[in-house]
Amino acid sequence: MTSTHDFEAETMNGQKKTLADYQGKVLLIVNTASKCGLTPQFEGLEKLYQEYKDQGLEILGFPCNQFGQQDPGSNDEIQEFCQLNYGVSFPMHAKIDVNGPGTDPLFQHLKSEAPGILGSQKIKWNFTKFLVNKEGKVLQRFAPATKPEKIDSAIKAALAS
């Protein structure tokens, strides 16, 4: 069976990072955008990261420009925006596609393991969130409108198991 840890991601500076490096940690994987009505969720995500990173939480951000062209900047511009405006210190990655023929393999996996409403394999909008346990199993998918603070109890439960 495929695990989330079997995938690689490209960092903002173009380096390949294997998700196997996160074995033993709980992951919250999010497709993000810098110019979206939901962009203020960066603040809540950073708060969760600060609260739980020492207990084993990693938040991984993946910018995507597929929804209303709401993340048109370069990787450097996106990184700078996130740090300056929201103090983001969790790992952000290179811009990817989460739907369509160019879908990043990690997001193909996440969507198949935690489908949306009525079994949909599509990502509906920016800030769809996937919670992954310490062994790399996808536990839950959260809708874009679900604020980060509403995920707190699910993160606590995943960290405790």
Secondary structure, DSSP 8 states (H G I E B T S, - for coil): ---GGG-EEEBTTS-EEEGGGGTTSEEEEEEE-SSSTTTTHHHHHHHHHHHHGGGTEEEEEEEB-TTTT---S-HHHHHHHHHHHH---S-BB--BB-SSTTB-HHHHHHHHHS--GGG--S--STT-EEEE-TTS-EEEEE-TTS-GGGGHHHHHHHHH-
